[in-house]
Amino acid sequence: MTDGLLENIIQLEKRIQTEAASEQSRAGEWQERELAVLQNSFTETQAAEEERCRQILAEKKSGLLREGAALEAASTAWCQRLSSLDDATLRDVLKRHLAAILPGGDHDHPHGQS
């Protein structure tokens, strides 16, 4: 009876080893399937995020181009207004600015000299 029991134990151990190897194989296959699913999901998410970033960048660029064009138009209009000023007006403006910048006040000749 001891030999029969030992033989049963050996067969049971072999069956457990076979089932363990089979389970490891199934677990490996499951891991590979799950990894493939995750990689596909990552690739799709990455592509969607890259497209979203491209759209945001295009919108920002378009907005900045519009803003730049508006600033250019405003500065062109300002320059045209300045260029159309007559000489007398320009001299008056220049005198006011020079009086504010230069020391000695608003008179042309310091120390009362004419």
ROZA-577995 format. One record per residue (C-alpha): x, y negated, z; residue in one letter; residue number from 1. Coordinates in nm, 2 decimals, always signed. Each point is the difference from the previous one (the first is absolute). Layout:
<mitors>
X/Y/Z/A/NUM
...
</mitors>
This chain:
<mitors>
+0.00/+0.00/+0.00/M/1
+0.29/-0.23/+0.06/T/2
+0.12/+0.04/-0.36/D/3
-0.35/-0.08/-0.13/G/4
-0.03/-0.31/+0.22/L/5
+0.35/-0.12/-0.11/L/6
-0.10/+0.06/-0.37/E/7
-0.32/-0.21/+0.06/N/8
+0.19/-0.28/+0.16/I/9
+0.25/-0.01/-0.30/I/10
-0.28/+0.00/-0.25/Q/11
-0.18/-0.27/+0.19/L/12
+0.32/-0.21/+0.01/E/13
+0.05/+0.04/-0.37/K/14
-0.36/-0.10/-0.07/R/15
+0.05/-0.31/+0.22/I/16
+0.32/-0.09/-0.18/Q/17
-0.18/+0.04/-0.34/T/18
-0.29/-0.21/+0.12/E/19
+0.24/-0.27/+0.14/A/20
+0.19/-0.01/-0.33/A/21
-0.33/-0.02/-0.19/S/22
-0.12/-0.28/+0.23/E/23
+0.33/-0.19/-0.05/Q/24
-0.04/+0.03/-0.37/S/25
-0.35/-0.13/+0.01/R/26
+0.11/-0.28/+0.23/A/27
+0.27/-0.10/-0.24/G/28
-0.24/+0.00/-0.29/E/29
-0.24/-0.21/+0.20/W/30
+0.28/-0.25/+0.09/Q/31
+0.09/-0.03/-0.37/E/32
-0.36/-0.06/-0.10/R/33
-0.04/-0.26/+0.28/E/34
+0.33/-0.17/-0.10/L/35
-0.12/-0.02/-0.36/A/36
-0.33/-0.15/+0.10/V/37
+0.18/-0.26/+0.22/L/38
+0.25/-0.08/-0.27/Q/39
-0.28/-0.06/-0.25/N/40
-0.19/-0.21/+0.25/S/41
+0.32/-0.20/+0.07/F/42
+0.06/-0.05/-0.37/T/43
-0.35/-0.12/-0.06/E/44
+0.01/-0.23/+0.30/T/45
+0.34/-0.14/-0.10/Q/46
-0.12/-0.07/-0.36/A/47
-0.32/-0.17/+0.13/A/48
+0.21/-0.21/+0.24/E/49
+0.24/-0.10/-0.27/E/50
-0.28/-0.10/-0.23/E/51
-0.16/-0.20/+0.29/R/52
+0.33/-0.18/+0.05/C/53
+0.04/-0.07/-0.37/R/54
-0.35/-0.15/-0.01/Q/55
+0.07/-0.22/+0.31/I/56
+0.33/-0.11/-0.16/L/57
-0.18/-0.09/-0.33/A/58
-0.26/-0.19/+0.19/E/59
+0.26/-0.19/+0.20/K/60
+0.20/-0.08/-0.31/K/61
-0.31/-0.12/-0.18/S/62
-0.09/-0.22/+0.29/G/63
+0.36/-0.14/+0.03/L/64
+0.00/-0.07/-0.38/L/65
-0.33/-0.19/+0.03/R/66
+0.13/-0.19/+0.30/E/67
+0.32/-0.09/-0.19/G/68
-0.19/-0.11/-0.30/A/69
-0.22/-0.23/+0.22/A/70
+0.31/-0.14/+0.17/L/71
+0.17/-0.06/-0.34/E/72
-0.31/-0.17/-0.13/A/73
-0.03/-0.22/+0.31/A/74
+0.37/-0.10/-0.02/S/75
-0.03/-0.07/-0.37/T/76
-0.30/-0.23/+0.07/A/77
+0.19/-0.17/+0.28/W/78
+0.30/-0.06/-0.22/C/79
-0.21/-0.14/-0.28/Q/80
-0.16/-0.24/+0.25/R/81
+0.34/-0.11/+0.12/L/82
+0.14/-0.04/-0.35/S/83
-0.30/-0.22/-0.09/S/84
+0.08/-0.25/+0.28/L/85
+0.11/-0.34/-0.11/D/86
+0.34/-0.14/+0.09/D/87
-0.13/-0.26/+0.25/A/88
-0.19/+0.27/+0.20/T/89
+0.31/+0.22/+0.00/L/90
+0.21/-0.29/+0.13/R/91
-0.24/-0.07/+0.28/D/92
-0.01/+0.36/+0.10/V/93
+0.38/+0.02/-0.02/L/94
+0.04/-0.31/+0.22/K/95
-0.23/+0.15/+0.27/R/96
+0.20/+0.32/+0.00/H/97
+0.33/-0.17/+0.01/L/98
-0.11/-0.22/+0.28/A/99
-0.10/+0.31/+0.20/A/100
+0.33/+0.17/-0.08/I/101
+0.26/-0.28/+0.01/L/102
+0.11/-0.16/+0.33/P/103
-0.06/-0.37/+0.04/G/104
-0.37/-0.04/-0.07/G/105
-0.19/-0.12/-0.30/D/106
+0.21/-0.30/-0.12/H/107
+0.23/+0.03/-0.30/D/108
+0.30/-0.20/+0.14/H/109
+0.12/+0.08/+0.35/P/110
+0.12/-0.28/+0.24/H/111
-0.23/-0.26/-0.16/G/112
+0.21/-0.04/-0.32/Q/113
-0.18/-0.07/-0.32/S/114
</mitors>
